[in-house]
Amino acid sequence: MDTDQPQLRNIPAETPRHLSREPTLRLSRHVILAKWPYRDGLNPYSVKSILDWHNVTCIGRWDIEKITCDFGQFLRHSRRAAGQSWRESVFILSDDLFFSLSESMGGERELDLWTTCREKADRQLEYLRSRYLLPERKVAEADQFFVLTICGGQVDARRVTVRPFYFSDDDLELHYGAEFCHWSSSFLTKLDKPKIGLTILQGSPGTGKTSYLRHLVHQLGRSHRFYYLPVTVYPMLAAPATVDFWLSQNEFHAHQRRVVIIEDAEPLLMQRAVDNHDSLSNLLNIADGFLGAFLNLQIICTINTPIEKIDPALLRPGRLLAKHTFNRLSFEEAQKLAKAKSLTISVQRSYSLAEIYNDGAGDYSAESNRRAGFSRN
């Protein structure tokens, strides 16, 4: 037997007949009523079963190309935007066996398998898992976060992998001052609690805000799921079209807390005016309101402007989870850091971290060639 061919049982000798746009498949004991397309595409949960239909699901990183290759003759429904990966696919193997794959959620998809016997459903799913489910990425190999995007009206989370970047306790003190380790430890404890809220990280450019966020992504990679949201598309954070996305993330990744990162968020956080009133109101509701409790998100914003210019409503106790100002280092502090990293700096009154490393021709972690910032390098 050729082991490279799919071995699911009950595959008919001939490809099942093409289903119409509003199909009704009549069997001796079973009836499926499905509306295709459902909204923008097939939703596995639009299938309503009557008598003896059993469903099992599995969420993970499925080998879509191999599944499509092996079961291409049984593909009866699919949807994707031009040039994009498949959003939904349905494979009907026989009158009593079919499975569907949902759109990607940060590289993961939900496989839904339907058949007429519970034991058969478990057996067939186990076969698919053993042959087509890709292994989880090892945390030690890379850190990861997810960039929120909209394509074809659908919200998606694109996985971005980056080289591990983190500070030791000694490095935290060298880069951010003697008191920072205590604040960071307290902040990590707050993020680990089931509490929603807003965190504001303030500091002039180059003082290490993004580097610290990369440190958080590494430290909390197992327990938290980080989403990067460009401030220019902030409205999607609380848009009605995004609610289903956040609900699915809450369901698919219930074991992880969700953190949204918004860099350079001044346009969003400044005192209320005509141009930001609605966005700021939404943020207030997410940080400490009915919508926030519903979405269950923690939000971290970075700003360069003085915190006094931020709308006072954001700083209210209970709404503000934490805040910290990243200061420039004094000459003595900068000299200590430069000596520890084998750098040479010129004499000036104060330094940003970027100035120290650029002046000293170094990198934030020169010994391991790791770079800061939300990028792939």
N, C-alpha and C positions, 0 to 999 in steps of 0.2 A: 504493500500500500504506500502510495506517495504521501509522506508525512507533511509535505509542504502545502497540501491542500486542506481547506477547512473540513473538520470532521464532525460538525454538529449534525445530529441525527434529524431524520424527517425532512431532509432537503429533497424536494420533489425532482423528478427527472426533467421536468420542463419548468422554465421560469414562470412564476405566478402571473396571472393576467394583470395588465395595467389597471390600476385603480383610478376611478374618475375623480373629479374635483370634489364631489360630495358623495363618497363611496358608502355602500352598504354591502358588507361581505356576509352572505348567508350560509351558514354551516348547519349540519344536522343537529348539533346541540349548543352552538355558540353563535352569538351575534356581536359584532363590533360596530359601533356607531362613531365615526370620527369626522370632524370637520377640518378639511385641509384647504387653504391654509388657515391656521388659527392666529388671528391678529396678523403679525408680519410673517409667520412661518408656523411650522408644526410644533406644537407644544405636546410633549409626551402625556401630560396630564389631561389633554383634551379627549383622550380615549376613555369612553365610558363602557365598562364591561358588564355583561349580563350572563350569569351562569358559568361557573367553572373556569374563569380566567384568573391567572395568577401572575403577579408582577414582582420582579426583584430588580434592584438598582445598585449601581456601584459608581462612585465618583473617583476620578483619578486622571492620570496622564495617559490617554489611550493612543496607540499607534494608528492614527487615522489613515495614513497612506497604506499600511499593510492591510487594514480592515477593508478599505475600499478596493484594494487589489484582489484580495481573496474572495470578497462577497460582492464584487461589482455587478454580477449578473442578477443579483437579488435587490439592487438598489431601486427603490420605488418613489422616493421623495428626497429632495435635497434643496438647500438654499444657502447662498452666499452672495456677498457683494463682489463686484468685479475686482480681481486682483487680490482678494482677501481669502482667508481660510474658510472652510465650510462651517456654517452656523448650525444647521440641523441636517441629519441624514436618517433615513428609515430603510431598513433592510427586511423584506418579507421573505422568509425562507420556505414557508409552507402555510397552509390554512390555519395551523395551530401553533405557529412559532414565528415571532418577529421581534426585532429589537431596534431601538432608536438611539441616536447620540445627540445630545444637546449642544448648544453653542458653547464656545470656550469661555471659562471663567478663570482668567489668570493662568491659562495653559491647561486647566483641568476641565473635563467634560463629564456629564452624567450619562451613563449607559443605562437604558431602561429595557428590560427584556420581559416579554409577555408570552405565556404559553398556557397549556390547559391542565398542567399537573404541577403541584408544588415541588415535588422531588425532581421533576424534569427541569423546572426553572432553575433550581439550585445547581443542578448538574451542568446545564448549558452555560450558566453564568461562570461557573468555575473554569470551564474550558476556555471561555473568552478571556478571563482574567489571566490564566496561565500562559496564553499565547500572545495577547495583545496589550496587556496592561504594563506600561513602562515603569521602571523602578523610580522611587522618590529620589530627588536630587539630594545628595549628601550636604548637610549644612556646612561641614568643614571645608568644602571645596569653594564655596562662594556665598556671599550674602545676597539677598534679593529684596526687592520691593516691587510695587505694582503701580504703573502709570495709568490713570483713568483716561479713557478716550471715548469718543462717540463716532461710530461709523454706521452709516445707513440708518440713523435714528436709534441705534442700539448702543447701550453703555457696556463697555468691556474694561477689563483690567489686564494690561499687558505686562507680563513678567519681565523685569530687568535684573540681570545678574551682574554683580560687581565683585571685585576682589575684596576679601575680608579687610576691614579697616576698624581698628579699635585702639583705645588708649589703656595702658596699665594705670594703676592708681598713681604711681610716680609721674607718669606722663600727663595725667589729668592735672596734677598740681603744677607741673612745669609749664603747661600751656595756658592754664586758666586761673592760677593763683591758689594760695594755700587753703582757702575756705571752700573751694569748688567741689572737692571730693565729698564733703558732707552734704552740700546741696544736691549733687548728682545722686547720691545714695538715697536721699529722701525722695527725690523725683522718681526714681525707678520704683520705689515702694508705692507711690501714688499711682503710677501707670499700671501696676500689677493688681490694683483693686478694681472691683466692678463699679467704677464711678465714671460718669461722663464729665466733660469739662473742656476748657480751653487753656492752652499753655502758650505764653508769649515769650519768645527768645529775642531779645533786643541787643543790638550792637552795631557799631560802624562796620563797613565792608572789610573783610579780611580778618576779623577777630575770632573766627573759628566756629561760627554757628552751624554751618553745614557739616563741618568735620565732626562736631559733637553729635549731630543727627545720624551720621554714618556710624558712629560709635554705638548709638542706641539701636540701630537696625541690627548690628552684629550681636549686641548683648541680649536683645529680646527676640531674636529671630525665631526661636522655638515657640514662644508663648504669645507673640504678637504678630500681626499682619499689617505691614505698612503700605499705605497708598499715597502716591505723590500726585498732587492736583495743582496744575499751573493756575495761578491766580486769574488769568485771563478767561478761564472756563469755569470759574468758581460756581456760577449758577447751577451747574449740573450736580453739585453736591446735594442739594435739596430739591431738585426738580422732580415733578411727579413721575417722569419717565425713569428716574433713577431709583425710585422706591423698590421696584421689583429686584433691581440689581443688589441693593443693600440687603433686602430680605434673603436673597439666595446666598449672599456671602455669610450672613448670620447663620443660615442653616447649614451650608456646606462646611463652614469653618468654625463651628460652635466652640471648639476647644481653644480657639485663639481670640485674643482681643484685637480690635481693629483701630488703627491710628491713621489719621489723615494728616499729611504734611503739606503746608502751603508756604512757599518761600516768597519773600519780598511782598508781604501782604498789606502794605500801607494802603493801597486803594480800597481795601476791604475793611480795615480797622479804624480808619480815620473818623473823626467826629462826624456825625450824621449830616449829610447834605443831599441835594436833589439827586446827584449822580450815584450815590451809594446807599441810599436809604433802604431800599428793598433788600439788597445783599446783606447789609449789616443786620437788619431785622431777622433775616433767615439764620444768620450765624448765631445771634442771641438765642433763638429758639432751639437751635441744635445744641448749643453749649449748655443750656439750662432751661429746658422746656419740654413740652409734650413730644415734639418731633425728635428731640435729642434722646429721650428715653426710648422712643420707638426705634430709632436708627442705631442706638448703642455705639456711638463713635466718640473717640477722644481726638481732639484736633490740636495740632502744634503749628503755630504761625511764627515765622521769623520776620523781623522788621529792622530797618536801618535808622529810622527816624526816632527821636526821643519819645519815650513811652508816655510823656505828658500830653502828646498830641493824639493819643488813642482815645476813642470814645469812652467816657467814664463808665458807661453801662457794662462794658466788657470786663472791667476790673472789679466788679462786685464780688465779695466773698461768696463762695458756693458756686459761682459761675466760672471763676478763674481757678483752674486747677493748680497752676504754678506760673511763675515768671522769673526771668533772670536776665541780667544785663552783662553782656560779654565786653569787658573793658580792655582797652589797650594796656600792654605791659609797660611797666617802668623800665628805665635803663638797666637797673640792677636785676629785675626779673628776666628781661630779655637776654642779658649777658649770661645768666645762669642756664637758661634754656639753650642758648647757642653753644655754650661750653659742653653741655651734656650731649648735644648732637654733632659736636665737632664742626661747628660753623663759626664764621667770623663776621661780625657786624660792625657797622660804622657807629659813631657816637651821635645820639640824638636823645631828645627828652622822653619820648614814648614810642612804642612799636605795636603794630598789628602783627599777628602771626604770619600773614602773607609777606609783610616787609622783612621779617626775620629770615624766612626761608628763601625769599628771592634775593635779598642782600647777601645771604650766605651761600647762595647757589645750591640750596638743599631742597628737600621735600619734607612734607609732614611726617613721613616715616621713611627716611632715605635708606635705612638699613635693609628694608624689605621691599623697596620700590612700590609702596602703596600710595595711592593718591586719594585726596579727599574730594568731596563734591558728589552730586548725584549724576554720575555718568557711568559708562560701561568700563572705563579704564581703571 
